[in-house]
Amino acid sequence: MRNKRYMPSIGLAFSEARDMKKLSEKAAKGWHLKRFRFAGYGLEKGEPEEAIFSIDYRKLRKDEEEEYFTLFAYGGWTHVYSSANMHIFKAAPETTPIYSDAESSIDKLARLAKSVNLVASIALAITMVLWIF
């Protein structure tokens, strides 16, 4: 039996809550997130675990990482994986959510919007250049 599996995603901008729920379901079956992969997640087989997942979008300097991950650990969240400015955490199901109020949720969406706007702008510029030629 294979100990690695790929879980597709239609994109965190569109299905973040659904992806985090699917990661929880997979963890309960013994499939644990190990890395981001193109348009999805890389999972590895392990012991079943009841966990919830959450993602935070934050650009960190190297000297900020330890304090950032320690802050989440105090709240009961364990860092699982980071890629670029995306950081996934897991916790026991009864743990207080990372984003538990409207203000923090709005702040998270504002940080996500910056990266989405950048990608959209680049895609638009490329499309316009190709259309002209």
C-alpha positions as CSV (number, residue, x, y, z in Angstrom):
1,M,0.0,0.0,0.0
2,R,1.3,3.5,-0.8
3,N,2.1,5.8,2.1
4,K,1.8,9.0,0.1
5,R,-1.2,10.6,-1.4
6,Y,-2.2,13.7,-3.2
7,M,-5.3,15.7,-2.2
8,P,-6.4,18.2,-4.8
9,S,-7.7,21.7,-4.1
10,I,-9.5,24.3,-6.2
11,G,-7.5,27.0,-4.5
12,L,-7.4,28.4,-1.0
13,A,-9.0,31.7,-2.2
14,F,-12.1,29.7,-3.2
15,S,-12.3,26.8,-0.8
16,E,-10.2,27.4,2.3
17,A,-12.8,26.2,4.8
18,R,-13.5,23.1,2.7
19,D,-9.8,22.3,2.4
20,M,-9.3,22.6,6.1
21,K,-12.3,20.3,6.8
22,K,-11.0,17.8,4.3
23,L,-7.5,17.8,6.0
24,S,-9.3,17.1,9.3
25,E,-11.2,14.2,7.7
26,K,-8.0,12.8,6.2
27,A,-6.1,13.1,9.5
28,A,-8.9,11.1,11.2
29,K,-8.2,8.3,8.6
30,G,-4.5,8.5,9.2
31,W,-3.5,10.8,6.3
32,H,-1.4,13.7,7.5
33,L,-0.4,16.9,5.7
34,K,3.3,17.0,4.9
35,R,3.6,19.7,2.2
36,F,1.8,21.9,-0.3
37,R,1.9,20.6,-3.8
38,F,0.7,22.1,-7.1
39,A,-3.0,22.8,-6.7
40,G,-3.3,20.6,-3.6
41,Y,-1.6,18.9,-0.7
42,G,0.9,16.1,-0.2
43,L,-0.3,13.6,2.5
44,E,1.6,10.8,4.2
45,K,0.1,7.8,6.0
46,G,0.4,7.7,9.8
47,E,-1.7,7.1,12.9
48,P,-5.3,8.4,12.8
49,E,-5.6,11.7,14.7
50,E,-8.6,14.0,15.6
51,A,-7.5,17.5,14.6
52,I,-8.7,20.7,13.1
53,F,-6.7,22.8,10.7
54,S,-6.4,26.5,10.1
55,I,-4.3,28.7,7.8
56,D,-2.7,32.0,8.4
57,Y,-1.4,34.3,5.7
58,R,1.6,36.4,6.9
59,K,4.9,37.4,5.4
60,L,7.6,36.6,8.0
61,R,11.3,37.5,8.2
62,K,13.5,34.6,9.4
63,D,14.0,36.3,12.8
64,E,10.2,36.5,13.3
65,E,9.4,32.8,12.7
66,E,10.2,31.4,16.1
67,E,8.2,34.0,18.0
68,Y,5.3,33.6,15.5
69,F,5.1,29.8,15.8
70,T,5.5,30.0,19.6
71,L,2.5,32.4,19.8
72,F,0.3,29.9,18.0
73,A,1.6,27.1,20.3
74,Y,0.5,29.0,23.4
75,G,-3.0,28.9,21.8
76,G,-2.8,25.2,21.3
77,W,-1.9,25.2,17.6
78,T,0.9,23.2,16.2
79,H,2.7,24.4,13.0
80,V,2.4,21.8,10.3
81,Y,3.8,23.4,7.1
82,S,4.6,26.8,5.5
83,S,5.0,27.8,2.0
84,A,5.6,31.4,0.9
85,N,3.3,33.4,3.1
86,M,0.9,30.6,4.0
87,H,1.2,28.7,7.3
88,I,-1.0,25.8,8.2
89,F,-1.6,24.8,11.8
90,K,-3.4,22.0,13.5
91,A,-5.0,21.6,17.0
92,A,-7.3,19.4,19.0
93,P,-11.0,19.8,18.0
94,E,-11.9,21.8,21.1
95,T,-9.2,24.4,20.6
96,T,-10.3,28.0,20.2
97,P,-10.2,29.0,16.5
98,I,-7.3,31.2,15.3
99,Y,-9.8,33.6,13.9
100,S,-12.5,33.9,16.5
101,D,-13.7,37.5,15.9
102,A,-14.7,39.6,12.9
103,E,-11.7,42.0,13.2
104,S,-9.1,39.2,13.0
105,S,-11.0,37.6,10.1
106,I,-11.0,40.8,8.2
107,D,-7.3,41.3,8.8
108,K,-6.6,37.8,7.5
109,L,-8.7,38.4,4.3
110,A,-6.9,41.7,3.7
111,R,-3.5,39.9,3.8
112,L,-4.8,37.3,1.4
113,A,-6.2,39.9,-0.9
114,K,-2.8,41.5,-1.4
115,S,-1.3,38.3,-2.8
116,V,-4.4,37.5,-4.9
117,N,-4.3,41.0,-6.4
118,L,-0.7,40.6,-7.3
119,V,-1.2,37.3,-9.1
120,A,-4.3,38.7,-10.9
121,S,-2.4,41.8,-12.0
122,I,0.5,39.7,-13.4
123,A,-2.0,37.4,-15.2
124,L,-3.8,40.4,-16.6
125,A,-0.6,42.0,-17.8
126,I,0.6,38.8,-19.5
127,T,-2.9,38.3,-21.1
128,M,-2.8,41.9,-22.5
129,V,0.8,41.5,-23.9
130,L,-0.2,38.2,-25.6
131,W,-3.4,39.7,-26.9
132,I,-1.5,42.6,-28.5
133,F,0.9,40.3,-30.2
